[in-house]
Amino acid sequence: MNPARSASAPSTAAAATGPRRLAIIGAGPIGVEAALLAVTRGWRVAVYDAGQVGEHLLRYGDTVLFTPFGMTSTPLGRDRLRASGHEVPPEGALLRARDLVSSYLAPMASLPELRDGIRERARVTHVGRDGFTKTGSSRAGADATREGSEFLLRIEAPGGETRFERADVVIDASGIYGQPNGTGPGALPALGEDRVGDAIDRHLPPTLSDLRERVAGRRVLLVGDGHSAATALRMFDELSRDRDAAPERVEWIRRDRGRAEPFVEVEGDPLPARRELAAEANRIARSSPWITTHRGATVLSYERSGSGSLRVTVSGAGDARTLEVDRVLALVGYRPDLSITRELQIHHCYASEGPMKLAAAILSAGIASSAHAGDCLSQVSHGPESLRNPEPGFFVLGAKSYGRNASFLLSLGHRQIEDVLTLLGDPAREPVTA
């Protein structure tokens, strides 16, 4: 896979020949799959990632995915890898996140038809439209339209290099894992949260040894009550069997007040690994002497003490108290980065921050099938039209398309790719005249 190229953006005249250019932001499981399908249909594709292929999955490291490989891959991807001599995992296999990258995404990105278009360590900081601002046009003439103009992508590459590149269509599949929520009340940053630096870890450590390096012999504050927090409890439990590796103590802030058990164990869960994780985490929470649970609590503030530890003020059950800890593991969810499309005409949902058309379709489906609400497997594709934005030729796919809605599933993203390429049709084009 090639690093970010240093060539300047091609001129309109040079770019006018050949098939249309598709820029994809994010070389994760949706971005790479979209690139492969687009190339097979004749598009000229460039994929940009601020890190490397599968960056967000690699941050999850040894975490085992709930969904089997057959649901996290596509027939096209599997067939193309087999045809190139790559062995692929069995469709029923439950892979670690990093293994999905090493055994599937990275080999796919290295295929001859994709590798020259993968731009690693190339961060897209802004996307705009040549000759247009968000609200108007700098072009003369009544025939100047947003649909007829090129997209401009501002790229930051290693060494401080910045450049513009152009595209006819843009897919944003950059995900949400790079934008953690705040740990304070109302998902706001707690007071002082921006001043405690790397004392707060906002992602699961990729391996048990990474967690050990951070927490061995230390007082730890765990914030969160989702599946990532359940995974963290399981990792802490494993460390607790080795006196030299275990944290001194874990203070755990659970925001929920209503549930008797911290994690929901779904009877007959079609993803058995998900139910097993919930059951094990509930057992650990009930029986482990090294956990102190603060149920229904919220972090109000952080302050460094003279010894370098953190004084964390916590509210809950009508009072406020101070916890003295050395590290914080904050697993409170993530949100989409909307800043890169500030100059585009994107209609975002007021609640989820996903694109409005899709968000409305998801909400309607949730009301219609409330019995399955909250189960990601109950989600269905909402059709090509739900993926359109007011900005012609710009599409948000993957986890970012669901915004803060946690019901996204990779198999839905695979269907989104098909829907968008169906909307776009034949990539052949006439020369640009504008």
Steps between C-alpha positions, in 0.01 A plus 500: 500500500635835401548792737325826425613636167662838472368585156286812483133477416441429132358779289142482384609439144731215597232341716228523237597186308419147607253374760377717782714536809373366831668614820441288810584635845597216733681173423299295745269205428247715312750721316707210365191298400357806325826550313507138380142503372547842338815392318326191364232732360749727327554789743834669555540472876719667764465398865634734771567404859658706777666181628534165331260248352264383776629763744197497729478121506869480586430718804260231620787253463424166668131576561294220349224618267144386574409442138643208300735559209224435247321813632811718514611421143338483156481226236686730259783555745531134593487383138752758384747405775464129426557565130821684592627208706410632847350270757196653670351402839193274523178698477392389848826605668493765774814705435694739714476852362865506394461163326220638285754755381795264451306216338250701295519879475876539456527225234202654319659844504815343353319355198641635170178687420499684835853545632595803290187682614546450876643814662602419857590775750312748285250684718205670330447816704238670283278424202360779285366568154711680242349842434242473778469581867238344721255777418584618152711499185803700393438402138333722245201382303166353586606153383759457777375220726644311792428174319721600210800601709785295639558420864816632661660293776758667721759240598758508778787255450810415706767765531256789502410474132153620405336485160166500321370203305189482286216255454164474328335298779595469867412225749568577866560169680729643767307349792459643849769332711733797478252735672436395863223654706566696815478331839304775678129562548294496183800354308674837538868506597531506877662808654876468458468206263700679232790555740574145616650382171585136458387406852168422325494208255200533269526168317534141611868404519571276200659221707506377857868591528418857396240519776744355751757771420240766572334365814725257689507604867298814431158632596280508193173674421286322238223712347234337279246221495493369141665201336841666510470541877398133526811406302712718730361322807591167348853624435532636856379165631770318308766738634369452855633143501857631493589720797771681303265579211179589682385854570491595868131583468238576234239769565219451250251771404177358359266764365193275489271492802220269396661163422564244774786352299751728327479326161197363315510126434272443201327162521562309175739770376582420135855616578599256779833675563311818590288322761803318641683831544203655682461198729869488586521874564193481727664219698820703537306808612311298765788305649827688460634664818727734302205695349313783667191587297353852492159441348319788335803726548655766278846653485492872576868597499864390487788661684868402522628448853848588617603134475390477135183303564153621403232627733171418329182659631201275445132573554227245554222397736462862614857554614847578368821323596863502395687195372879487492620301197808465281339427164160522332363261238211691340281283277202729454443480127603690189352748257551600135743775401281750315768765459648368175176562309423843641505659152265240353122497513442202728178465699585335833257348746454713812521187720740248345709739284467254215373613158138606545332281237654181632447603863129555433472160333675331794271676747190399307615139483570502873148619578354240265698216660536612858517139617845480345619847593860509610601176323736580217397178320146635465624794291431482126621689196282802426567520127709720271288814537561512875871557429458816293609834646409852388863511378495310168761230469589487871411194707559396860529125551586260779494576872515874432170479311335386824664780700447440871256218435678182613293261288730500198618164366769443236261299284279812479800697380563242228145550378548878510795464263284311250224759532729798439669347198156417361402865542818619329464272199753488218830671591565597136490876457511784251793747519456772760395825337459724803 
